[in-house]
Amino acid sequence: MLQLEVIRNEKDRIVEGLKKRNWGPEQLALVDEVVQLDVRRRALKTEMDKSLAEQNRLSAEIGAMFKQGKKEEAEGLRAQVAALKEAGAELKKGYDESETDIRDLLFQIPNLPHASVPYGKTPEDNEVYRAWPHPLPELPADALPHWELASKYQIFDLELGVKLTGSGFPVFRGKGAKLERALISFFLDQASAAGYEEIMPPLMVNEETARATGQLPDKEAQMYYVERDNLYLIPTAEVPVTNIYRDVILDASELPVKLTGYTPCFRREAGSYGAHVRGLNRVHQFDKVEIVQLVHPDTSYEALDGMLAHVSSLLDQLELPYRILRLCGGDMGFTSALTFDFEVYSAAQKRWLEVSSVSNFETFQSNRMKLRFREGKDIQLAHTLNGSALALARIVAALLENNQTPDGIVIPKALQPYTRFEIIG
């Protein structure tokens, strides 16, 4: 969440930044409400401090009076102290209520977009940051989309997934399962070679963990919830992996912290229908390798560039055409200050498919989870970043479609040591 002192001291900048997210007067009124509550909270704190100081002064006088035998006068001062304590309790109650109200409002305010984020409302307003420099692949007229290839070569089974669980839960089998496992191992090995520590986190998290990285309350409707245990199935490994350092104070010498993790991811994706979400284009469970960095604020955008280069190298090795988009203010996630999306070209569908989002959250997540570092005598919030490296469902879709031949699906050379076969046929 945004830092209260930043809203207090730079309200105009906050308001202008939120306008880039297409916030109107009604939403922007939340910022004014936070400022007003903060004024009240600080006034109450001043009164509480004055009351406590007066209580301490009177208590000292009472002790002196008892020593001097002035019992009656001491008892009179005791009554004053009792009245101050009662008034102080009311002040504390008002102060605590103000703190809670401010916190609740701060949870509703998204991150401030970076200066480079373009204005816009929909995905159509996103900016092509890096275009694919070569001609896009063209397939014969009889080329098949990946869901038909899956049926032809028994790569994955959507109908069996419906039988076992429901729509959007594919079952990979045979060489399809091996391809999925090969991609996971390839991505993890590449992350390890780039200096990321591999983590195998839980697949369910508690409410505090989901709130710390911004999934709650913003994306509650998209998460699967286990009501009996008050736990959430993770939508991405970012959630448990970043929270490893919740309530931790690192030393500046320990930065950057680089973590990677493979997990299945679970997303309800309510309201997703139509031909554009057929097959693996949109599913409720998919595999993903995530990379996370915790860095010094001075180097976070350098780290972001490094993460973009890492994801680019994966797609280059998979020989997939891709482009990078800089998301506009209206299409960015709630917690992000700047997000780049990677899209691969699906030759059979003749459309771009998102396969990765790489974001810098600056202090938005670390402020929620109290993730800090010490530099000399100074303690400050770290910056957090994360990215998909990569989300497998649409990667598999593009690999199947772009590499189809009359003899079968050709496996990219970088994956063959992992699959131990060259073709699915």
N, C-alpha and C positions, 0 to 999 in steps of 0.2 A: 504494500500500500504506500501511497505518497506520505512523505514525512510531514508531520504536523507543522514543524517550524518553517518548512519550505512554503506551505500554503499560507501560513501567517505572514511571512516576510515577502513572498513573491506572488501574491494573489493574482495580480494582473497577468503575469506570465502563465500561471496555471490555467486561468480562464481562456487565454488565447490558445494554449496548447489543446485544451479540451474541445475547443471549437473545431480543431482539425479532425477530431473524432465525430464531428457533426452533432455535438451536444448543443441543445437549444436552451432558451431561458429557464425552462422548468428544471432541467437537469443541472444547469449551472448554479441554480439557487442552492444546491447542496453545498457548494463551496462557501457561499455566504453564511449558510447555516453552521458549517464547521467553524468558521471564523468567529461568529457570534457566540457559539458554545464555548470556544476556547477563551474568549474574553471573560465570560461568566466563570469558567473553571479557574482561571488565574486570579480573578477577583475573590473567589471563595478561598483559594489557597492563601491569599494575602490575609484575609480575615481569620482563617484558621491559625496561621502563624502568629498573628497578633494576639489571638485568644490564648494560644499556648504560652506565649511569652508572658502574658499577664498572669496566667495561672502559676507559672514558675516564680514570678516576682512575688505574688501574694503568698505562695507556699513558703518562700524564704522568710517573709515577714511573720507568718504564723509561727514558724519555728522559733524565731527570735522573741516573739511575744510570750510564748510559753516559757521560755527560759527566764524572761523578766517577770513572770507571774501574772501577766495580763491575760488571764484566761478568757474573760468576757469578750475583750476586743478580738482575741484570736478566733473565738467561735463565730463572731460576726464576719470575719474575713473568710472563714471556712464556708459560710453560706454563699459568699460571693464566688468562691472557687467552684462550688457545686453548680451554681447558676451558669458560670462560664463553661463548665464541662458539658452541661446539658445543651447550651447553645452551640458549643463546639461539635457535639454529636450531630446536630442538625446540619451544621456547615459541612461536616464530613460526608453525610448522606447526600447532600446536594452536589458535592464535589465528585463523589463516586458515580452518581447518576450522569453527571456531565461527561465524565471520562468514558462511560459505557456508550452514551449517545454519540460522542465523537468517534469512537472506535467503530460503531455500527455504520456511521455515515462514511468513514474512510474506506470501509470494505466495499462501498457502492461506487467509489470513484476509481476509474481506470488509470492506468499509467499514462504519463505525459509522453506524447510522441516526440521522437528525436527530430531535430530541425530538418533533417533530410527526408522525412516522411512526406510523401505527396498528399495533397488534398484529394478527396474522393469519397464516394459512398459505397460503391459495389466493387466486386472483383474486376469488372471491366475497366475500372479506373486505376488499377495497379500499373506500375511502371516497369517496362522491360529493362532490367538492370544489365543483363548480359544475354544477348541473343545467340542462337545457334548459328555459327558462322558458315556452315556447309549446307548443301541441298538436303532437304528432308528425304528420308527413304520412301520409295514407292514400291508397292507390292502388286502382284498380278490381280486382275479383276476377281479371281476366284479365291483370294486370300480370306482366311477365316478370323473372326474375333476370338479372343482368348478363351471365352466360355465354350465355344464350339471346338476349339483345339483341345481343351481339357477333356471334353467328352470323347473326342476321337482317339486321344492317346492315353486316356485314363490318368490324368494328372491330378485333378481334384474333382470332387463331387459335391455339388451344391444341394442336390435333392437328398442325399444321405445326411447332410448337415441339418436339413429341415426335419428329417426323421428323428435324429438324435437330440436336437436342441431346438432349432427354429430357423427362420430365414436369416441369412447373413452370417452363418457359421459353417464355412467350407471345411470339407474333410480332404486333406491331401493324402495321396496314396502312391505307392510304387516310386517311380522316378520323380514324381512330383514332390513327394515327401523328402526325397534325397536332395532335390534342388532347393527346397526351402531350407533344409538343414545346412546345405553348402553355403548358401547366401549368408546365413547367420554367422557361421564360422569365419567366412571371408571378411565380413564387416567387423567382427570382433578382433580378428587378427590385425586388420588394418588400423583399428583404433589403438590396440596395444602397441603397435609399432610407432604410432604417433604420440606415445607417452601417456595414454589414458589407462587408469587402473580399472580392471574389470570388476564389476559388482554384480552379484546375483541377489536382487532384492525380493521382498515379499510381493505377492500379486494383489494383496488387499492392504488398505491403509485405514487408519482411524481418521476421525473428523479433523483433529488438529493438524495432521499431516496434509490432508487435502486442502485445508484452509490456508496453510502456510505458503503453498506455491500458487494459490489463486484459483484452484478448481472450485472451491466453495467461497462465496455463494454463487459465483458467476455461471459455472457449468454443471450445477447440481442435476439438472434435467437430463444431461447427457451421460451421467455416470450410473452404473449398476450399483444398487444399494442392497446390502444384506441387513435387513431391518433388525433381525433378532440379535445380531452382534454389534450393530451400529458400525459397520465397516463398509468401505467402498472398494469395488474392483478398480484397479488402476487404469486410467485412460492412456497412460504413457509412463515409461520408467523414470521420466523426469521427476515425478512426484515423490516416490520413495528415495531415489538417489540423492536429490538435492537436499531432502530433509535429514539426511545423515548428519549434516552440519547445523541443524537447527539448535539454537541456544548455545552455540560454540563460539569462543573467541580464539581465532587463529593468530599466529605470529605472522607478520608481513613476509618473513623469510619462507613461510610455508606456501605462499601463493606463487603461481596459480595451482589450484587443485583441479586435476583433470580426471574425470570418471566416465566410464562407459558401462552399459548394461543391456543385455538382451532380455526382453520379456514379451509374452503375449500382452496385447492391449485390448481393452474392452470399452466400446462406445455404443451407446444406444442409437445415436444418429436418428433421432425421431423425426419423422416427416420427410424422409428421403425416399423418393419414388421416381420412376421413369427409366427410359432406356439408358440415360447417362450413368446410372448406378448399377448396371447389369454386371454379372460375374463378380470379379474382384474389385471393381471400381469403388464400391462402398460396402464394407462388411462390418459386422458388430464385433468380431474378434479377428485380430491380425497380429503378425509378429513384427517386431521392430527392434532395431539396435539404436540406442540413444547415446549421445555424447553430451556431457555437462561440464561446464567450467565455472569455478569460483575464482575471481580475479581481483586485482587491485583496480580501483576506479580509473587510474591513469592509463591502464593498458587494456581496458575492456573492448574497445573498438578495434584494436589491433588483434585481440583474441577472436573477435567476430570474423575478421578477415581470414584468420587462420582456419576457422571452422568452415567457412565457405570454400576455401581451397581444399580442405579435407573431403567434403562431400563431392566436390567437383572431380577429385581424383578417383573416387569410387565409381562414379558414372562414366568417366573416361575409360576405366579398366573394364567396365561392363559393356563398353562400346555402344552406349545408348545416347541418342541425341537428346540434349536437354537445354533448357533456358532457365535464367534466374530472374525472378520478379521481386521488385521492392514493393511491399504492400502499402496501399494507401491508408489514410487514417480510419476510414470507415470499414476496412476489411481486416484490420489488425486485431490480434487477440487482446483481451482485457488487460493482461499483465505485461504486455510487450512495450518496449520503447522503440524498437526497430526490428522488423521481421523481413527476411528474404525467403521466398518459396522457390524450391526447385521443381520444375515440371519436366517429365520425359515425354517424348513424342510417341504416341501409339499409332503405328503405321496402318493397322487394319481398321481402327476406329477413326483415324484421321483427326485426332484431337490430342491436346496436351493433358497429362495426368499429373497431379501434384504428388510428389513422393517424399518431400522433406520440407520442413520449416526450420529455419535457423534464426534464433532471436537473442537479442540482448535485453534483459529486464532491468539493467542498471540496479538501483537499490530497492526496487518495488517488492521483490520476493524476500530479499534479505531483511528488509524492515519488518515484514510480517513474521519472519522466523528468527529474528534477532541473531542473524549470522554476521559476525563482526571480526575485525582483525585489529591487532595492536601494532602500531608503528611508533617506536619510542614511547612517549607517555600518552600518545593520542590513540583513542579507540574509535574506529569508524566502521560503517557498513561496507561490506564487500559488494561487488557486482556479480550477478549470476547470469549465465548464458546456457542455452541448450539447443540441440538440434537433432533431427532424425538423420541417422547415418547407417542404415536407411529404413524406411517403412517398406516391408516386403510385398504386400498384396499387389500394389500397382507396379512395383518393379517386376514381379513375376508376370503380370499381365503384359507389360511392354516387351519383356524378354521373349515370351511365347509368340507374340504377334510379329515382332520385328525380325525374328530369327527363323521363321517358318520357311521350309523348303519342301519340294515334292517328297523328299526322303524322311522328313521329320523336323524337329526343333533342334537347331544347332546351339550348343552350349558355348558361351564366350570362353576364350582361352584362359582368362584369369580364374575362371570357376572350375575348369576341368580337373585341377589337382584336388579339388574338394568333392566334386560329384563322382569322379573316377569313371566318367563316361563322357563322350563327346557329342552325343545326339540322343534325343528322345524320339523314338520312332517305332 
